[in-house]
Amino acid sequence: MIYRIHPILVGAKIFDKGMMTYQHDYGKPFVIPIFSWLIEGSDKNILIDTGELSPRTSVEIEQTIGKVYKFEEGLAKYGLQPEDIDIVLHTHLHNDHCENDSKCVNATFYVHEKELKQIHNPHPLDFRYNEDFITEIESNGQIIKLKEDTEVLPGIKMIHTPAHTPGGMSVLINTEKGDVLITGFCIIEENLNPPPKILGMGMEVIPPGTLINSYEAYDIVLKVKEMAQMVIPLHEPKYAFIETIP
């Protein structure tokens, strides 16, 4: 199957850039978009992540990445409502990626089993998990637990890439212009294509600013960079201005 991808801006954060770029640019304010990605091309309505429940906005956010939509508003742009969603593919279960899960009452959710373990018993260093956001879909039996790389549908494959979280899953999607991969870890374009000052240090990529193991995360980012014709960083601002990929 051949798919197209629609980035839906359903959240935003203003925080220290070093939260994206490990060991670099700490102290610099940075606006990141939070997306729910609509995958078009099959008879199923498919999302990657569901974004923030109550997205914030401000003049600074709108000037940087544009209008932030509530989940229902973002879906309505494509003639959809939350109950129309058939499949949700989770990159990971940090709260800003799953806060609207309970609204997708008819969806099946694909999640790595390590993320489910983590959300119920998170490490003290990782405060970004909140099990309340998945309790309902879990009790309804809507979750399919993954243990390994999995082809969910023809042309859509989830790949275990635990750089940012233990159960992080990148999503490889077949499009008319080749494979597109949406990273399962929180990075921006600079992580994949560092500036000259970083390249001059001998680093080919920059690991995520929050990670499990810095050496392993570096290797995962390096590997992911070669997995597809196009690699989309999960929080890259430029995709807030792109309607359709490719």
N, C-alpha and C positions, 0 to 999 in steps of 0.2 A: 504494500500500500504506500501511497505518497501522501504526505501530510503537509499542512501549513500551521504555523504557530502564531498566536496572537498574544502579546504581552499585555496583561491588564494590571494597571497600577492601583493596587489596593492597600497601600500603606507607605509610610516613609519614616525615616529616623534621621535626626541630626546628632552625630556623635563624633568621637575622636577617630580620625582616619586610620590610626594604628589598629583599630578593631578589624580593619580589612587587610592591612599590609603589615605583616609580622616584622617587627623590629625597625619599621620605617614610618616616618611622618607622624609620629606621636605629637599631640598638641595641636594638630590642624583640624578645625571643624570640617565635617564632611556630611553631605546629604546623600543618603542612600534610598533608592526605591525598593519597595517590597511588592513582588509580583505574584499574581496567579496567572499561569500560562495556559491558555486554551488551545488545545490541539484539534485541528479540523482536518477531516479526511476520511473518517469512517462513519458507520451508522451509530457510533457511540459519542456522547458528549464527554470529553476527557479534559481534566484539569491537572496541572502540576501545582500542588500546594493551594491553599485557600486564603492566605494572607491574614490581615489584621481585622479584628471584630469592630473596633472603633478607631479607624485611622485618623491620625492627627494631620492638620495642615496649618500653614502659616504663610505669610507673604514670602519669607525666605524659601520655603519648600516649593511653593508654586512658581516662583521665579527661576528655581533651579531645575525642577523636574516636571513642572506642570500640574494639572489637576489630579488630585488623588480621589479615587472613587470608593464609595462603600461597596461591599461585595456584590450586593444586589444590583447596584447601579452599573458596575463594571460588566456583569453578565448581561444586563439588559441591552447593552450596546450591540450584542450579538443575538438578540432575541431569545435569551435564555433566562431561566429562573433557577435558584439553587436546587429545587426538586427535579430539574431536568438533567442534572449531572449524573452520568452513569458510572464514571471511574475517576478516582483521584489518586494520582501518583505522588507519594510524599518523598521529597528530597531528604527531609529529616523532620523532627518533631519539636524544634524550638518554637516557642509560642507564636511568633510572628508568621509562621508557615502553616499553622493549623487552627487558627482561632475561629474560622467559619465552618469547621468540619460538620458540626451538628446540624447545620442548615441543609446539608446535602443528604437528605433523608433516604434517597433511593440509590445512593452511590456505594460502590465497592471501593475500599481504600487499600492500596498496596503500600506496606510499610515493612522495613527490615526489622526482624525480631529484636535486634540489639537496640533499636530506638525505643521500642516498647518497654524493654527492660530498663532503659535509661530514664524514661519519662516517669516511671513509677518509683525509681530509686536513684535519683540523680546524684552525681558527685557534688560535694559542697562547692567546688570551684565553678560549677555550671548552673547558674541560676535561671537559665533561659527556658527551662522546662516547666510546664504546668499541666499536670495530668487532667485537670478539670476540663480542658478543651477536647479531650478524646474519650472521656468517660462514657458519653452517650453512644457514640458509634461503636465503642468496644462492647458495651452491654447489649447492643442490638445485633452483634455478630457481623458487623459490616467490614471488618478488617481481615485482609489476607496477609499473613506473616510470611516474609521472604527470608530465606537463609543464604541465598546466593544470587548471582546475576540471573535475571529472569526476563524472557521475552513476554511481555504482557499481551501484546497484539502483534500481528505481522508488521514489522517495521518500527516497533517501539520496544526498546529494551532498557531495563533498569540495571545499572552497573554499580556494584558496591565500591564506594570510594570514601573510606573513613578518614578523611583529612581533618574535618571540622567536628564531627561527631562519630560515635562508634558505628552507627547504622546508616551513615550518609549514602544516598543513592543518586548517582547521576543518571540522566535520562537521554538515551541515544534515539534520535528520531530520523526516519528516512524522509527526505524532501526531494523536490524536483531538481534541486541543485546539489544533491549529495546529503551525507549524514550531518545532522546538527546535534550537538550535545549541550544540554543544559546542566551545569555543574551541580553536584549534590552538596556542595560546600559554599560558604559565603565569601565570595571574592568579587573584585571589580576587574576591569580590563587590565589595569596596571599589574595585577598579579601574574597575568599570562605574558604580558609584554612590558617588562620593567624599563624604567628610564635608563639612560646611559650610565648614570652614577651607580646604579645597582648592577648593571651588566659588567661594569668595570671592576666590581668586587668578585666577579666570577660566578654570580648567581644568574641562572637562566630564567627563573621564575621567582615569585615571592609567595610563600605559604600564606594561608589564611591567618588573619590576626588573632583569632581564637582557634585553638587546635588541640589535638590529643598528644601528638608526638611530632616535634618540629622536623626531624629528619624524614620521618615517614610521610608527613604532609607535603614536604617539598617534592619528594619522589612521586607522590600521587598527582600533584598538580602538573609536574613535568610529563607524566604518562598521559594524563587526560588531554593535554594540549595536542597530542598527536592522534587522538582517537577519532577525530571527525574533520570534515572539511571546514566546519564552522563550530567554534566553541563559545557558548554564551555564559559569561560569568553571572552568577545568580543575582547579584545586586548592581549590575552595571547601569549607571544613569542613562546612557544613550538609548537604551531600549524603552525608556518612558516615552520617547518620541517616534517610535517605530510601530506601525499598525500591524504589519504582517511580516513574518520571516518564513521563507526567503522573499 
